[in-house]
Amino acid sequence: MIQRPAPRLDQAGLRDGGEIVVDYLFHGEAGVAFDHLLYMISEPDLVLSAGTYAELARAGEMLELPEDALASIRRAAGG
């Protein structure tokens, strides 16, 4: 039996998001890859742990993105 993603994740851009991000990275488009990763997190309204959010913020800093680049990303309470 084929398992399908939850309905909120079962859409183009999310279902194949990992491949999209890798493809952008392969073509030297780290900023676009990061933007797509942010989309993949914010679209289904995922909540990140404090540690994962910190790693995402660090990547954003390395890409020299503005501080508000992660504004749409939710963190778990206490993080």
C-alpha positions in Angstrom: 0.0 0.0 0.0 1.3 3.5 -0.9 1.3 5.9 1.9 0.3 9.4 1.0 1.3 12.6 2.9 -1.2 14.3 5.1 -3.5 16.5 3.0 -1.9 19.8 4.1 1.4 18.5 2.9 0.1 16.8 -0.3 0.7 19.6 -2.7 3.2 20.4 -5.4 6.2 22.2 -3.9 5.8 20.4 -0.6 5.5 16.8 -1.7 8.6 17.2 -3.9 10.2 20.0 -1.9 13.3 18.2 -1.0 14.1 17.5 -4.6 13.4 21.2 -5.5 15.8 22.4 -2.7 18.5 20.1 -3.8 18.1 21.1 -7.5 18.4 24.8 -6.6 21.5 24.0 -4.5 23.0 22.0 -7.4 22.6 25.0 -9.6 24.3 27.4 -7.2 21.0 29.0 -6.1 21.4 28.8 -2.3 19.1 31.8 -1.6 16.3 30.4 -3.8 16.7 27.0 -2.1 16.5 28.7 1.3 13.4 30.6 0.3 11.8 27.3 -0.9 12.7 25.7 2.4 11.0 28.6 4.3 7.9 28.1 2.1 7.9 24.3 2.9 7.9 25.2 6.6 5.5 28.1 6.7 2.9 26.8 4.1 1.7 23.9 6.3 2.2 26.0 9.4 4.8 23.7 10.9 6.3 24.6 14.4 10.0 24.2 14.7 12.0 23.3 17.9 14.2 25.9 19.3 17.3 24.1 18.0 16.0 23.7 14.5 14.9 27.3 14.4 18.4 28.4 15.5 20.0 26.3 12.7 17.6 27.9 10.2 18.5 31.4 11.5 22.2 30.6 11.3 21.7 29.6 7.6 19.8 32.8 7.0 22.7 34.8 8.5 25.2 33.0 6.4 23.1 33.9 3.3 23.1 37.5 4.6 19.3 37.6 4.7 17.5 40.3 6.6 16.6 39.6 10.2 12.9 39.4 9.4 13.4 36.6 6.8 12.2 34.0 9.3 9.2 36.1 10.4 6.7 33.5 9.1 8.3 30.6 10.8 6.8 29.5 14.1 8.8 28.2 17.1 7.7 25.8 19.8 6.7 27.5 23.0 9.7 28.2 25.3 12.0 28.4 22.3 
